[in-house]
Amino acid sequence: MPEKQRGIVRALKSRNFAFYCAGMTASLNGSFVFVVALGWLTWELTNSVAWIGTIVLVETLPAALFSPLAGAVIDRMGSRRVLFIAQFLAAVNMAALTVAVTTGQISIDGIVVFAVLQGFINGASFPGHFTLLPRLLPKADLAAGIAVQSAVAHSARFTGPALAGVILLAFGPGVAFAINSVSYLVFLAALAFIRIDEGGGGEGRRPPLMADLLEALSHIISRSALATMLALAVTGAILIRPVTDLMPAVVGVLLHGGPGVLAGFLSAAGAGALAAALWLAQRGRMDGLMRIMLAGFAVAAVALIVFVSGAAIAAGIPLMFVFGFATSAMAVANQSLIQNLTEDRMRARVMSIYGLTVRALPALSAFVMGGLAKPLGLVTVLSAGAVLGLLTFLWIWGSVRRGDITKLAEAEESAESG
């Protein structure tokens, strides 16, 4: 077997992980079909860009607010059980939306209700995914598993919207929502075939959920390497990644381009992200991930500065590929390190905090940056974010060069295994 294939093949040999990947592929593609169809339906009903932004926000905020609480619940009930419940509720929510659309009973107010419900469901699903993954694989294969999971997610960013376009053109949004509902049922079937022992957890003790959350925060603060990894994830989510959500404005304001240019930039970034995830999955090792993470952060920040300041279509495509590769490498390496440093008994609570960096924080930051772009200028806002990100990188890189973070990580991992 070629060396480069060992990480992926070794991970996929796990029966549980193979079922999980199959179900997640269906569910994520369905989710992207939902996002595109919901935006299109909103536009059909309102012809308002502001309403489209509002729908994105009302779906994102509940997930951000509910995710930490859901992490505490998962640490009590188990990730597989909570994921099963969440996917079932998502299937029901999408089935109800399908009925409302196909019968002509939907309004913009109704869309807001369905979006908020889906946001709360996603708030439980995100930490569920992050917490279930380490239970499906031995620790030696965790880095490869996280990279495979990321590769599946980035693949869905291509195939989901493309499928949505075909469905919307041929059948309309009602069928798109119905397919999304079925995709959740596919994941439910995959979860039914997964066999893991998650234990009882808590030895019968049931402190208040807020106490569980405070315990997780104390755990993070007391472990300096873990806190640093999370701080870097939050920094990247707030300062670097919002450019993806703001790309329509970048294309329109800086390049005076249209949908074709936008699609080209987003496709290039997605292709780069997928390439990085596959590379790390093939690599399949924990060693060296810290430097890969930091290098990805720095390259992404520099690529963003060059992209927004140069603003040329010909240079933008390769720069967006580099940006996508770097941000994906940073995210996969970062998640692997956080998973490796987190105690199993509070994994869901810690990963629910990390989960905010996946969608909620970039979306909220894009909302703020979009508001600042009018008085300050889009180039200024995006460049300032990237420069602040570089300053954060230099601070953490200095600690790594001195060996501080590496020593802390090794000491904390040794303490946990002991």
N, C-alpha and C positions, 0 to 999 in steps of 0.2 A: 504494500500500500504506500503510495507516495506520501512523503512527510507532510506536505501541505494539506492533505485530506484527513489527517488523523484526528484533528480536533473536532471537525464536523461529524465524521463517521462515528467516532467514539461516543459523542453525545447522542446521536440519533439511534444508536444501538439500544439505548434505554427504552423499553416498551412504554413506560409512563410518559417520558419526554416526547416520544414520537406521536403518541395520541394527543398530547398537549399542543404540539406544533400544528398538527392537522386541524384541530378545533380552533386554535387561535388564528390560523390563516383564514378560515371561513369567517370568523367573528370580526376580525379587523377589516377585511375587505367589505363586509356588510356595513361596518361603522363608517367607512369612508364614502360608501354609497349614500348612507344616511346624511352625512354632512353636506355633500354636494346637492342632494335632492332637497334638503331643508332650505339651503340658501336659494336654490332656484324657485322653490315654492314661495318663499318669502318675497322674492323679487316679483313673481307673478301677481301676488296679492297687493303689493305696496308700491312697486317701482321706486323703492327708496334704498339708497346705499346705507343710510343711517340705520334703518331697520335691520339690514343684514348684519351690521356690526353689533347691534343690540342683541340679536338672537345669539350670536357667538358668545357675547358676554354673559347672558343669562344662562347659557349652558355651562360655561366655564366656572362661574362663581360658586354654584352649589357643590361642584366637585372639589374646589379648593377648600371650602368651609367644612365639608363632611368627611374628607379623606382622613385627617388625623383621628377623628372619632371612630371611623371605620377600622383603622389600624388597631385600635385598642380592642374592638369587638373581634377582629380576626385572631388576635393573640389569645382570646378566650375560646372562640368557637372552632377555629381552624380555617385555613385559607381555602381549601377545596369546598367546604360547606358554604362559606360566604360567597365565593365565586359562583357556585351553583345557584344560590338564591338570587344573586344580582343578575346573572344571565337570564334566568327565568323571568324576572321582573322586566328586564329589557325587552324580551320577546313579547311579553304582554303589552308593554307600552307601545312598541312598534305596531303590533296588531291593531291596537285601538286607533293609532294614528292612521293606519291604512284604511280602516273603516270610515273614519271621519273625512278623509280626503276623497275616497271613491264615492261616498254618498253626497259629497258637496256640502258637508256640514262644518268645514274647517274655516277658521278666521285667523287673523294675525294674533288675536288674544289666545286662541287655542294653540297656535304654534308656540307661543311663549310658555304655556302650561306644559306642553309635551317636552319642550327643550329643558325646562327646569327639572322635570322628573328624570329625564335622561342624564342630566348633570349630577343629580344625587346618586343615581345608579352607577355612573362612572366613578364617582368618589369612592364607592366600595370596590369596584372592579380593579382600579389601578393598584392599590396596595395588595389586593388579592393575587394579582399576577406576579408582582415582585416577590411575594412571600412564598407562593407555591413553587416557583422555579427551583430554589435550592433543595427542596424536598424530593425533586424528581431525579436528581443527579448526584453522584458522589462529588465531594469537594474538589477533587482533582480535575473534574470536567466542568466545573461551574463557569469558568471564564469562557470556554467554548460555548456552553449553553446560553449564556447571556448574549454572546455575539450572534448566535443563531436566532435567538428571540428578536434581537434588533434587526437582523437581516430580513426576517419575516415581516416585521413592522414596516421597514422601509420599502419592501416589495409591495406591500399593500398600498402604500402612498402612490404607487404608479397604477397598479391594476384596479384598485377601488374606484378612483375618479374616472378612469377610462370606462369601466363597466357602468358607472353611473350615467355617463354621457350617452352610451348606447341605449340604456333602459329608458332614460328620460325622453330621448328622441323617438323611440319606438312605442313606448307604453305610457309614459308620464310618471309623476312622483308617487302615485299610489302604489304602483307595482314595485317601485324602488324601495319603499318602506316595507312592503310585504317580504321582499327578498332579504332585507336587513333582519326582519323578525325570524325568518327561517335560518339565517346564518347563526343567530344566537342558539337556536335549537340544535344545530350541528355541534356547537361547542358544548352544549349540555350533554349530548351523546358521548363526546370525547371524554368529558369529566367523569361520566359514569363508568368508563373503562379504566380509569386511573385508580391504582391501588396503592395507597400510602397510609402509614400510621402516624397521625398527627398528635396522638396522646391526648391526655385530658387537659393539661395546662392549668396551673393555678392551685393544684392540690385542694380543691374545694373552696378556696378563699376567693371572695368576690369584692375587692375594694371598689370604690367609685371609679367610673371611667376617667374622670378628671385626674384622679390619683395615678392611674395607669399612664396617662399622657405626660404628667409631670415626671414620672419615673423615667420615661423614654428620653425626655429633654435632659434630665440629670445624667442619664447614661451617655448621651452624646457629648455634653459639656465636659464630663469627667474623662473622656477619651479624646485626647487632643488630635490624634491622627484622623479619627472618624469625624470630628467637628470640622477639621480642615477640608476633608473630602466633600462634606456636605456644603460648606461655605463656597467651595469652588463650583459645585453644581448650581447653587443658587445664583452666584455671580454670572455664570455663563447664561443661565436662563433669563436673567434680567437685562444684561448688557449686550449680549452677542446675538442670541437666537431670535429676538423679535424682528429682525430684518426680514425673515421669511413671511411673517404675517403682514409686514408693511411693503412687501415687494410690489403689489399693484401700484402703490404711490411712487415707489422708486422708478418703476418703468414709465409711469405717466408723467411725473414731474421732471425727472432728470434726463430721460431718454426720449420722451414724447412717443413712446412705443405703444403697441396694442397688445391684444391677447396672445398673438403668436410669440412676441418677445417675452411676455410673462411666462408662457408655457415653456419656452426654451430655457429660461433662467431656473425655474423651479425643477424642471426635468434634470438639468445639469447638477443642481444641488442634491436632488434625490439619488441620481446615479452615483455621485461621489459618496454619499452616505451609505448606500448599499455596498459599494466596493470596500469601504472601510470595515463594515460589519462582517463581510465575508472574509476579509483578510484576517481579522482578529479571531473569527471562528476557526479558520484553518490553523492559525497560530496555536490557539488552545492552551495558553499558559498564563499563569499569574505573574511570573517574574518579568520585570521591565514595564509593567503596566503604568506605574506612577509616572515614569518619564514619557511614555506614550501619551498619557492624559495631559500632562503639562505642555508637551510639544503641540498637541492638537489644539489646546486652548490658545496658545500664542499664535500659531499659524492661522487659526480662524479669525482672530482679532486683526492681524495684519492684512489678511485677504479682504476682510470687510472694509478696512480703511482705504485700501487701494481701489476696491470696487466702487464705493460711493464717491470717492474723490475723482477717479478717472472717468466713470460713467460713459463707457463705450460698449456697444453691443458686442463687437468682435472680441474684446478682452473680457467682457462680462461672463460669457459662457464658461471659459476655462477657470476663471476666478471663482465662479459659483460651484464648479466641480470640486475645486480645492477646498472651498468653504464647507461644502457638504461632507467631504471626506474627513476634514479636521474636526468638525463638530461631532460627527458620529464616533470617530475614534476616541475623542475626549469623553463622550457620554458613556460608551460601552466600557472603557477602562475605569471610569469613575464609578459606575454602578458595580462592577466586579469588585473593586477595592472596598466599597461600602458594604457589600454583602459579606465579604470576607472578614470584615472587622466587627460585624454586628452579632451580638449574642442571639441565639435562636429563640429564646423565650420572649424576646421583644422585637423580633425581626419585623413584624407587620407594622408596629408603631413607628419604628425608624424609617422603614421603606415608604410608609404613607407620607412622611415629611419629604423624603426624596421624590416621591411621585408628583409633588406639586411642581417640580422643575420640568416635568415632561410636557405639560400643556398649560396649566393654570398660570404659572408665573410668566412665561413668555407672552401669553395672550394679554394678561393684565399690563405687562410692561409695554407691549405694543400699543395698548389703549392710551397709556400715559405719554409715550413717545409721539404718538399721532397728534395728541393735543399740544405738545410742546413744539411740534414741527412747524406749526403756523407762525408763531412769533419768532422762533429762533432759526428756522430753516431745517429741512430734512437732512441735508448733509451734515450740518453741525450737530444735530441730535444723535444721529447714528455714529458719527466719528467720535463724539465725546464718550458714548457708551463703550466703543471699542478701546479707546485710550484708557479709560478707567479699568477695563478688563485687563489690559496689558500691565497696568500698575499692580493689580492683584496678582497676576502671574509672576511678576518680578519679586514680589514679597514672598510668595510661596516657593518660588524657585530658589531663592536665597536660603530658605530653611532646608530644602532638599540638598543643596550643595554642601551645606554644613553637616548634613546627615541627621538633622533634628527629626524631620517627619519620618524618615525611613526607620530610625531607631525606635521612635514612638510606636510606629505600626508593628514592627517586629515584637516589641515588648508587649503590646496589647494583645496581639494574636497569640503569643506564648502564654500569657496570663489566662486567656479564654480556654485554650486547649488544655492547660494544666488544671 
